Amino acid sequence: MEGVKLDQQGIIYACTVIHRNSPTGIIAPYAYGYVDIPANNLRIFSLLDSDRIDQLAVGVPVSLRVSSRVPILKANLACVTSSLLNRGIQ
């Protein structure tokens, strides 16, 4: 497997909100979703930040920014993080 530099623009393809605490320690409510990265012809599965959970919806544009710990997709003030993106992104 080789790393791919992702374009910074994406669109939420699908998302869902979970109302039970995760056994891994994620506090409810939280959301997961698929985000399309059209320029790379990719769809990624990500944990969505719960700060603006009410603004997450199909078709919401997102933009990628990389923090010191993990890449983040910012969508209308809601952040999307993905361990899948943690591979090969500079």
A tleap script that builds the chain and sets N, CA, C and O, in Angstrom:
source leaprc.protein.ff14SB
mol = sequence {
  NMET GLU GLY VAL LYS LEU ASP GLN GLN GLY
  ILE ILE TYR ALA CYS THR VAL ILE HIE ARG
  ASN SER PRO THR GLY ILE ILE ALA PRO TYR
  ALA TYR GLY TYR VAL ASP ILE PRO ALA ASN
  ASN LEU ARG ILE PHE SER LEU LEU ASP SER
  ASP ARG ILE ASP GLN LEU ALA VAL GLY VAL
  PRO VAL SER LEU ARG VAL SER SER ARG VAL
  PRO ILE LEU LYS ALA ASN LEU ALA CYS VAL
  THR SER SER LEU LEU ASN ARG GLY ILE CGLN
}
set mol.1.N position { 0.845 -1.157 0.000 }
set mol.1.CA position { 0.000 0.000 0.000 }
set mol.1.C position { 0.900 1.232 0.000 }
set mol.1.O position { 1.920 1.266 0.687 }
set mol.2.N position { 0.515 2.231 -0.769 }
set mol.2.CA position { 1.272 3.480 -0.809 }
set mol.2.C position { 0.407 4.639 -0.339 }
set mol.2.O position { -0.818 4.606 -0.458 }
set mol.3.N position { 1.056 5.657 0.191 }
set mol.3.CA position { 0.345 6.836 0.660 }
set mol.3.C position { -0.191 7.655 -0.498 }
set mol.3.O position { 0.386 7.666 -1.585 }
set mol.4.N position { -1.289 8.335 -0.261 }
set mol.4.CA position { -1.909 9.197 -1.252 }
set mol.4.C position { -2.119 10.561 -0.621 }
set mol.4.O position { -2.666 10.660 0.478 }
set mol.5.N position { -1.689 11.616 -1.306 }
set mol.5.CA position { -1.966 12.963 -0.811 }
set mol.5.C position { -3.392 13.326 -1.212 }
set mol.5.O position { -3.719 13.410 -2.396 }
set mol.6.N position { -4.234 13.539 -0.201 }
set mol.6.CA position { -5.643 13.824 -0.464 }
set mol.6.C position { -5.870 15.290 -0.791 }
set mol.6.O position { -5.223 16.177 -0.234 }
set mol.7.N position { -6.798 15.525 -1.702 }
set mol.7.CA position { -7.256 16.870 -1.968 }
set mol.7.C position { -7.931 17.407 -0.706 }
set mol.7.O position { -8.374 16.620 0.130 }
set mol.8.N position { -8.016 18.704 -0.556 }
set mol.8.CA position { -8.574 19.287 0.670 }
set mol.8.C position { -10.087 19.457 0.642 }
set mol.8.O position { -10.672 19.880 1.639 }
set mol.9.N position { -10.729 19.140 -0.467 }
set mol.9.CA position { -12.174 19.338 -0.578 }
set mol.9.C position { -12.909 18.005 -0.622 }
set mol.9.O position { -12.519 17.087 -1.343 }
set mol.10.N position { -13.983 17.918 0.164 }
set mol.10.CA position { -14.797 16.713 0.179 }
set mol.10.C position { -16.252 17.049 0.434 }
set mol.10.O position { -16.602 18.201 0.690 }
set mol.11.N position { -17.102 16.024 0.360 }
set mol.11.CA position { -18.548 16.175 0.558 }
set mol.11.C position { -19.036 14.984 1.376 }
set mol.11.O position { -18.681 13.840 1.092 }
set mol.12.N position { -19.850 15.258 2.390 }
set mol.12.CA position { -20.414 14.161 3.184 }
set mol.12.C position { -21.373 13.369 2.306 }
set mol.12.O position { -22.326 13.915 1.750 }
set mol.13.N position { -21.104 12.077 2.192 }
set mol.13.CA position { -21.932 11.172 1.398 }
set mol.13.C position { -23.062 10.590 2.254 }
set mol.13.O position { -24.201 10.478 1.801 }
set mol.14.N position { -22.733 10.224 3.489 }
set mol.14.CA position { -23.718 9.651 4.414 }
set mol.14.C position { -23.187 9.800 5.830 }
set mol.14.O position { -21.976 9.787 6.051 }
set mol.15.N position { -24.101 9.942 6.793 }
set mol.15.CA position { -23.674 10.009 8.190 }
set mol.15.C position { -24.800 9.540 9.097 }
set mol.15.O position { -25.973 9.551 8.723 }
set mol.16.N position { -24.417 9.131 10.293 }
set mol.16.CA position { -25.387 8.682 11.281 }
set mol.16.C position { -24.906 9.065 12.678 }
set mol.16.O position { -23.704 9.113 12.943 }
set mol.17.N position { -25.857 9.333 13.563 }
set mol.17.CA position { -25.546 9.722 14.941 }
set mol.17.C position { -25.822 8.526 15.858 }
set mol.17.O position { -26.861 7.874 15.756 }
set mol.18.N position { -24.875 8.256 16.748 }
set mol.18.CA position { -24.999 7.164 17.714 }
set mol.18.C position { -25.277 7.780 19.078 }
set mol.18.O position { -24.609 8.730 19.485 }
set mol.19.N position { -26.277 7.229 19.789 }
set mol.19.CA position { -26.709 7.794 21.070 }
set mol.19.C position { -26.353 6.909 22.263 }
set mol.19.O position { -26.965 7.018 23.325 }
set mol.20.N position { -25.374 6.040 22.088 }
set mol.20.CA position { -24.865 5.188 23.171 }
set mol.20.C position { -23.368 5.352 23.259 }
set mol.20.O position { -22.693 5.443 22.233 }
set mol.21.N position { -22.834 5.391 24.466 }
set mol.21.CA position { -21.381 5.466 24.620 }
set mol.21.C position { -20.716 4.260 23.970 }
set mol.21.O position { -21.227 3.142 24.028 }
set mol.22.N position { -19.576 4.508 23.354 }
set mol.22.CA position { -18.819 3.449 22.689 }
set mol.22.C position { -18.010 2.662 23.707 }
set mol.22.O position { -17.538 3.239 24.687 }
set mol.23.N position { -17.834 1.353 23.504 }
set mol.23.CA position { -16.973 0.582 24.392 }
set mol.23.C position { -15.511 1.031 24.318 }
set mol.23.O position { -14.713 0.683 25.188 }
set mol.24.N position { -15.157 1.801 23.288 }
set mol.24.CA position { -13.786 2.310 23.159 }
set mol.24.C position { -13.599 3.646 23.862 }
set mol.24.O position { -12.502 4.204 23.845 }
set mol.25.N position { -14.662 4.173 24.486 }
set mol.25.CA position { -14.537 5.396 25.266 }
set mol.25.C position { -15.095 6.651 24.626 }
set mol.25.O position { -14.989 7.729 25.209 }
set mol.26.N position { -15.679 6.547 23.456 }
set mol.26.CA position { -16.285 7.718 22.812 }
set mol.26.C position { -17.615 7.994 23.506 }
set mol.26.O position { -18.448 7.098 23.640 }
set mol.27.N position { -17.811 9.231 23.945 }
set mol.27.CA position { -19.021 9.613 24.671 }
set mol.27.C position { -20.125 10.015 23.687 }
set mol.27.O position { -19.889 10.797 22.766 }
set mol.28.N position { -21.314 9.483 23.887 }
set mol.28.CA position { -22.470 9.798 23.038 }
set mol.28.C position { -22.965 11.214 23.323 }
set mol.28.O position { -22.762 11.709 24.431 }
set mol.29.N position { -23.596 11.871 22.381 }
set mol.29.CA position { -23.764 11.401 21.008 }
set mol.29.C position { -22.507 11.655 20.179 }
set mol.29.O position { -21.757 12.599 20.428 }
set mol.30.N position { -22.301 10.803 19.204 }
set mol.30.CA position { -21.211 10.973 18.251 }
set mol.30.C position { -21.695 10.458 16.902 }
set mol.30.O position { -22.753 9.833 16.816 }
set mol.31.N position { -20.934 10.715 15.863 }
set mol.31.CA position { -21.385 10.342 14.522 }
set mol.31.C position { -20.246 9.740 13.709 }
set mol.31.O position { -19.071 10.053 13.900 }
set mol.32.N position { -20.647 8.869 12.801 }
set mol.32.CA position { -19.756 8.317 11.788 }
set mol.32.C position { -20.312 8.701 10.432 }
set mol.32.O position { -21.507 8.967 10.294 }
set mol.33.N position { -19.453 8.730 9.439 }
set mol.33.CA position { -19.955 9.023 8.113 }
set mol.33.C position { -18.951 8.715 7.023 }
set mol.33.O position { -17.765 8.507 7.280 }
set mol.34.N position { -19.451 8.689 5.806 }
set mol.34.CA position { -18.621 8.554 4.616 }
set mol.34.C position { -18.452 9.933 3.998 }
set mol.34.O position { -19.409 10.698 3.885 }
set mol.35.N position { -17.220 10.240 3.598 }
set mol.35.CA position { -16.918 11.526 2.962 }
set mol.35.C position { -16.268 11.239 1.619 }
set mol.35.O position { -15.271 10.522 1.538 }
set mol.36.N position { -16.851 11.811 0.559 }
set mol.36.CA position { -16.271 11.692 -0.775 }
set mol.36.C position { -15.194 12.742 -0.970 }
set mol.36.O position { -15.379 13.905 -0.609 }
set mol.37.N position { -14.067 12.334 -1.542 }
set mol.37.CA position { -12.993 13.235 -1.951 }
set mol.37.C position { -12.944 13.137 -3.481 }
set mol.37.O position { -12.192 12.327 -4.022 }
set mol.38.N position { -13.745 13.962 -4.187 }
set mol.38.CA position { -13.900 13.809 -5.641 }
set mol.38.C position { -12.593 13.880 -6.435 }
set mol.38.O position { -12.414 13.111 -7.379 }
set mol.39.N position { -11.683 14.777 -6.078 }
set mol.39.CA position { -10.442 14.937 -6.845 }
set mol.39.C position { -9.582 13.675 -6.810 }
set mol.39.O position { -8.814 13.422 -7.739 }
set mol.40.N position { -9.707 12.878 -5.738 }
set mol.40.CA position { -8.951 11.638 -5.613 }
set mol.40.C position { -9.793 10.412 -5.949 }
set mol.40.O position { -9.304 9.283 -5.910 }
set mol.41.N position { -11.065 10.644 -6.281 }
set mol.41.CA position { -11.987 9.555 -6.568 }
set mol.41.C position { -12.009 8.541 -5.419 }
set mol.41.O position { -11.939 7.331 -5.637 }
set mol.42.N position { -12.108 9.066 -4.185 }
set mol.42.CA position { -12.111 8.237 -2.985 }
set mol.42.C position { -13.318 8.545 -2.106 }
set mol.42.O position { -13.852 9.654 -2.119 }
set mol.43.N position { -13.729 7.546 -1.352 }
set mol.43.CA position { -14.721 7.725 -0.292 }
set mol.43.C position { -14.099 7.155 0.970 }
set mol.43.O position { -13.660 6.005 0.987 }
set mol.44.N position { -14.061 7.963 2.035 }
set mol.44.CA position { -13.458 7.521 3.288 }
set mol.44.C position { -14.532 7.398 4.368 }
set mol.44.O position { -15.545 8.096 4.319 }
set mol.45.N position { -14.316 6.528 5.325 }
set mol.45.CA position { -15.212 6.352 6.468 }
set mol.45.C position { -14.554 7.016 7.659 }
set mol.45.O position { -13.395 6.734 7.966 }
set mol.46.N position { -15.281 7.898 8.336 }
set mol.46.CA position { -14.670 8.709 9.387 }
set mol.46.C position { -15.560 8.853 10.610 }
set mol.46.O position { -16.786 8.766 10.531 }
set mol.47.N position { -14.907 9.073 11.737 }
set mol.47.CA position { -15.598 9.492 12.954 }
set mol.47.C position { -15.800 10.992 12.839 }
set mol.47.O position { -14.845 11.725 12.582 }
set mol.48.N position { -17.024 11.461 13.024 }
set mol.48.CA position { -17.354 12.877 12.892 }
set mol.48.C position { -17.397 13.529 14.260 }
set mol.48.O position { -17.913 12.949 15.215 }
set mol.49.N position { -16.864 14.716 14.353 }
set mol.49.CA position { -16.839 15.434 15.624 }
set mol.49.C position { -18.258 15.800 16.047 }
set mol.49.O position { -19.078 16.190 15.216 }
set mol.50.N position { -18.540 15.673 17.327 }
set mol.50.CA position { -19.897 15.904 17.828 }
set mol.50.C position { -20.177 17.351 18.227 }
set mol.50.O position { -21.282 17.644 18.684 }
set mol.51.N position { -19.218 18.269 18.072 }
set mol.51.CA position { -19.450 19.663 18.452 }
set mol.51.C position { -20.609 20.301 17.691 }
set mol.51.O position { -21.363 21.087 18.265 }
set mol.52.N position { -20.757 19.984 16.445 }
set mol.52.CA position { -21.833 20.538 15.608 }
set mol.52.C position { -22.602 19.403 14.932 }
set mol.52.O position { -22.867 19.439 13.731 }
set mol.53.N position { -22.944 18.420 15.714 }
set mol.53.CA position { -23.573 17.216 15.182 }
set mol.53.C position { -24.864 17.527 14.419 }
set mol.53.O position { -25.219 16.813 13.482 }
set mol.54.N position { -25.564 18.592 14.820 }
set mol.54.CA position { -26.816 18.967 14.154 }
set mol.54.C position { -26.584 19.539 12.758 }
set mol.54.O position { -27.536 19.649 11.985 }
set mol.55.N position { -25.352 19.905 12.411 }
set mol.55.CA position { -25.053 20.460 11.090 }
set mol.55.C position { -24.534 19.411 10.113 }
set mol.55.O position { -24.327 19.714 8.938 }
set mol.56.N position { -24.325 18.200 10.574 }
set mol.56.CA position { -23.845 17.142 9.693 }
set mol.56.C position { -24.997 16.617 8.861 }
set mol.56.O position { -26.042 16.242 9.394 }
set mol.57.N position { -24.802 16.590 7.552 }
set mol.57.CA position { -25.855 16.120 6.659 }
set mol.57.C position { -25.250 15.727 5.319 }
set mol.57.O position { -24.158 16.169 4.962 }
set mol.58.N position { -25.967 14.900 4.591 }
set mol.58.CA position { -25.562 14.517 3.248 }
set mol.58.C position { -25.406 15.774 2.400 }
set mol.58.O position { -26.265 16.655 2.416 }
set mol.59.N position { -24.302 15.849 1.659 }
set mol.59.CA position { -24.065 16.966 0.761 }
set mol.59.C position { -23.332 18.147 1.363 }
set mol.59.O position { -23.003 19.091 0.645 }
set mol.60.N position { -23.063 18.120 2.672 }
set mol.60.CA position { -22.355 19.227 3.312 }
set mol.60.C position { -20.894 19.210 2.844 }
set mol.60.O position { -20.211 18.196 2.990 }
set mol.61.N position { -20.410 20.327 2.283 }
set mol.61.CA position { -19.005 20.384 1.869 }
set mol.61.C position { -18.073 20.362 3.076 }
set mol.61.O position { -18.390 20.907 4.134 }
set mol.62.N position { -16.926 19.727 2.899 }
set mol.62.CA position { -15.922 19.654 3.949 }
set mol.62.C position { -14.569 20.014 3.354 }
set mol.62.O position { -14.345 19.875 2.152 }
set mol.63.N position { -13.676 20.477 4.214 }
set mol.63.CA position { -12.309 20.727 3.754 }
set mol.63.C position { -11.332 20.109 4.741 }
set mol.63.O position { -11.539 20.150 5.954 }
set mol.64.N position { -10.280 19.545 4.207 }
set mol.64.CA position { -9.292 18.836 4.997 }
set mol.64.C position { -8.258 19.800 5.552 }
set mol.64.O position { -7.756 20.672 4.843 }
set mol.65.N position { -7.947 19.628 6.834 }
set mol.65.CA position { -6.801 20.304 7.427 }
set mol.65.C position { -6.134 19.281 8.327 }
set mol.65.O position { -6.802 18.420 8.900 }
set mol.66.N position { -4.849 19.371 8.448 }
set mol.66.CA position { -4.103 18.393 9.231 }
set mol.66.C position { -3.642 19.052 10.517 }
set mol.66.O position { -2.957 20.075 10.494 }
set mol.67.N position { -4.025 18.454 11.645 }
set mol.67.CA position { -3.584 18.952 12.943 }
set mol.67.C position { -2.309 18.221 13.327 }
set mol.67.O position { -1.792 17.416 12.552 }
set mol.68.N position { -1.808 18.496 14.505 }
set mol.68.CA position { -0.583 17.839 14.952 }
set mol.68.C position { -0.802 16.351 15.235 }
set mol.68.O position { 0.145 15.567 15.179 }
set mol.69.N position { -2.037 15.958 15.538 }
set mol.69.CA position { -2.294 14.560 15.877 }
set mol.69.C position { -2.927 13.783 14.733 }
set mol.69.O position { -2.448 12.708 14.370 }
set mol.70.N position { -4.012 14.327 14.158 }
set mol.70.CA position { -4.747 13.592 13.123 }
set mol.70.C position { -5.235 14.548 12.047 }
set mol.70.O position { -5.426 15.735 12.312 }
set mol.71.N position { -5.439 14.041 10.834 }
set mol.71.CA position { -6.065 14.865 9.806 }
set mol.71.C position { -7.506 15.171 10.211 }
set mol.71.O position { -8.155 14.358 10.869 }
set mol.72.N position { -7.999 16.329 9.823 }
set mol.72.CA position { -9.356 16.728 10.185 }
set mol.72.C position { -10.054 17.258 8.950 }
set mol.72.O position { -9.476 18.026 8.182 }
set mol.73.N position { -11.300 16.846 8.759 }
set mol.73.CA position { -12.142 17.412 7.717 }
set mol.73.C position { -13.097 18.370 8.392 }
set mol.73.O position { -13.854 17.967 9.275 }
set mol.74.N position { -13.079 19.615 7.999 }
set mol.74.CA position { -13.906 20.622 8.656 }
set mol.74.C position { -15.151 20.859 7.814 }
set mol.74.O position { -15.068 21.220 6.640 }
set mol.75.N position { -16.294 20.652 8.429 }
set mol.75.CA position { -17.564 20.768 7.716 }
set mol.75.C position { -18.480 21.717 8.463 }
set mol.75.O position { -19.016 21.364 9.513 }
set mol.76.N position { -18.664 22.909 7.937 }
set mol.76.CA position { -19.572 23.861 8.580 }
set mol.76.C position { -19.353 23.899 10.089 }
set mol.76.O position { -20.306 23.776 10.858 }
set mol.77.N position { -18.138 24.063 10.503 }
set mol.77.CA position { -17.718 24.112 11.902 }
set mol.77.C position { -17.725 22.764 12.595 }
set mol.77.O position { -17.398 22.685 13.779 }
set mol.78.N position { -18.086 21.709 11.895 }
set mol.78.CA position { -18.008 20.373 12.469 }
set mol.78.C position { -16.770 19.700 11.915 }
set mol.78.O position { -16.499 19.796 10.718 }
set mol.79.N position { -16.020 19.024 12.756 }
set mol.79.CA position { -14.776 18.389 12.321 }
set mol.79.C position { -14.988 16.904 12.120 }
set mol.79.O position { -15.750 16.257 12.838 }
set mol.80.N position { -14.308 16.394 11.146 }
set mol.80.CA position { -14.349 14.979 10.839 }
set mol.80.C position { -12.929 14.451 10.978 }
set mol.80.O position { -12.009 14.976 10.352 }
set mol.81.N position { -12.746 13.423 11.785 }
set mol.81.CA position { -11.407 12.852 11.895 }
set mol.81.C position { -11.443 11.417 11.408 }
set mol.81.O position { -12.478 10.754 11.476 }
set mol.82.N position { -10.337 10.953 10.930 }
set mol.82.CA position { -10.312 9.597 10.404 }
set mol.82.C position { -8.971 8.940 10.636 }
set mol.82.O position { -7.928 9.486 10.276 }
set mol.83.N position { -9.002 7.774 11.234 }
set mol.83.CA position { -7.762 7.025 11.373 }
set mol.83.C position { -7.337 6.488 10.017 }
set mol.83.O position { -6.156 6.218 9.803 }
set mol.84.N position { -8.293 6.327 9.088 }
set mol.84.CA position { -7.944 5.884 7.743 }
set mol.84.C position { -7.070 6.932 7.043 }
set mol.84.O position { -6.186 6.581 6.261 }
set mol.85.N position { -7.314 8.196 7.320 }
set mol.85.CA position { -6.549 9.258 6.687 }
set mol.85.C position { -5.151 9.388 7.276 }
set mol.85.O position { -4.289 10.059 6.708 }
set mol.86.N position { -4.936 8.751 8.402 }
set mol.86.CA position { -3.670 8.909 9.111 }
set mol.86.C position { -2.503 8.273 8.362 }
set mol.86.O position { -1.351 8.417 8.773 }
set mol.87.N position { -2.787 7.579 7.279 }
set mol.87.CA position { -1.739 6.908 6.517 }
set mol.87.C position { -1.337 7.747 5.313 }
set mol.87.O position { -2.167 8.033 4.449 }
set mol.88.N position { -0.096 8.136 5.252 }
set mol.88.CA position { 0.466 8.724 4.055 }
set mol.88.C position { 0.115 10.174 3.778 }
set mol.88.O position { 0.375 10.646 2.672 }
set mol.89.N position { -0.458 10.900 4.713 }
set mol.89.CA position { -0.808 12.289 4.475 }
set mol.89.C position { 0.262 13.182 5.072 }
set mol.89.O position { 0.664 12.999 6.221 }
set mol.90.N position { 0.715 14.136 4.302 }
set mol.90.CA position { 1.747 15.067 4.752 }
set mol.90.C position { 1.128 16.408 5.054 }
set mol.90.O position { 1.832 17.338 5.449 }
savepdb mol mol.pdb
quit
